[in-house]
Amino acid sequence: MDKKICMITGANSGIGKAAATQIAQQGYHMILACRNPERGKTALREIEENSHSTSLELMIVDMSRQSSIRGLSKNFFNKYDRLDTLIHNAAIFDITQKDVVYTSEGIETVWATNHLGPALLTKLLLDAIKSSEQGRIITIASKGLKAKPFLKVDLEDPEFRKKKFSLVDAYYQSKRAQVMYTYWLAEELKDTNITVNCIQVPAVQVDISKYLNLPSIMRFLYSLKSKFALSPEEMAGTYTYLATSDEIRSVTGKYFDEKRRIVKSNKYTYQTENIEKVMNLTMSYLKQDSG
Ligand SMILES: NC(=O)c1ccc[n+]([C@@H]2O[C@H](COP(=O)([O-])OP(=O)(O)OC[C@H]3O[C@@H](n4cnc5c(N)ncnc54)[C@H](OP(=O)(O)O)[C@@H]3O)[C@@H](O)[C@H]2O)c1
């Protein structure tokens, strides 16, 4: 494969689909890593049509399950030995979820999907990213973290086994952990050709039609919010910039906003001791080494 290769998770909707379209337009071969084959195929056809690129393929992964992520990695290495850009876009925030849900592997689903999944996928694909002339790893956090300045990763109970489940806390905990993971990984890879950066996503329009049981008041509030939110295409511009721009080929360990500016994250996320604790916890979940 002569083209640069970019894998993006959760590419079948929203920002992921828009970013996949834009990056395909820049001449990259796109691997759309999606969990649902039908939704993935439909997105692939749309991206093909809108980007005028045929260099796209679908790979199936459920980012909440480590066995599935290992399967994705195997499928990838069966075809390729190099990956230029990895975008950890997939995440869940199911606004209809009230109670804690554990995956079939016994891990709380938000923690498993939004934080552990990206950490494992990077770990498995790292050799391929090291084979790139200049590899890039992009993680995704949320501007909403600003409204939770005191929320830390709960080192004792990250999976809500002892305390009452809160979807909002579970989501923001996973996103704060992603910010800290970004800084940790950038430091780990500082002597390599790989950069690692995180994007702080503000309110962006979401397709709420997928939430079938959404109460009408929530439906109303979301449609109101979407009037002030960015479109997925606008937001995807920052993904595309970080994935493809030559301007930032040596920028690593930074936090970017939707205007492509480097911004500061919460003080807690920069402290080495905190990062080490969060990463020790993270690694305790990723022990199995076989692919
Ligand atoms: N929209 C916002 O206001 C906002 C704000 C802050 C941060 N963000 C972040 O921006 C990123 C993109 O969100 P979006 O707005 O584009 O939302 P979205 O349209 O809901 O996209 C999320 C994508 O993740 C996929 N996904 C979820 N669970 C998965 C799993 N277990 N395995 C594989 N894929 C999975 C979804 O696939 P399915 O279609 O199969 O569910 C979907 O393709 C996320 O990281 C989100 O946290 C968004």
The ligand as an ORCA input file, in Angstrom:
! r2SCAN-3c Opt
* xyz 0 1
  N     -21.375     15.072     20.092
  C     -20.923     15.753     21.133
  O     -21.542     16.738     21.587
  C     -19.628     15.345     21.786
  C     -19.143     16.113     22.849
  C     -17.956     15.736     23.456
  C     -17.230     14.652     22.985
  N     -17.732     13.918     21.948
  C     -16.947     12.754     21.496
  O     -16.804     12.776     20.081
  C     -16.665     11.423     19.585
  C     -17.652     11.175     18.456
  O     -18.964     11.345     18.938
  P     -20.195     11.705     17.985
  O     -20.772     12.971     18.447
  O     -19.797     11.576     16.557
  O     -21.212     10.538     18.416
  P     -21.856      9.313     17.640
  O     -22.442      9.751     16.355
  O     -22.730      8.637     18.639
  O     -20.602      8.390     17.303
  C     -20.066      7.462     18.182
  C     -19.520      6.323     17.367
  O     -18.918      5.378     18.271
  C     -19.379      4.098     17.927
  N     -19.335      3.165     19.053
  C     -19.957      3.251     20.239
  N     -19.716      2.166     20.981
  C     -18.902      1.373     20.240
  C     -18.302      0.120     20.445
  N     -18.496     -0.596     21.569
  N     -17.510     -0.390     19.470
  C     -17.298      0.287     18.314
  N     -17.864      1.475     18.056
  C     -18.650      2.016     19.000
  C     -20.805      4.304     17.458
  O     -21.244      3.172     16.736
  P     -22.808      2.743     16.660
  O     -23.406      3.559     15.574
  O     -22.722      1.289     16.375
  O     -23.404      3.053     18.004
  C     -20.620      5.557     16.617
  O     -20.145      5.209     15.340
  C     -16.886     10.519     20.811
  O     -15.627     10.147     21.342
  C     -17.617     11.427     21.789
  O     -17.428     11.038     23.132
  C     -18.907     14.239     21.327
*
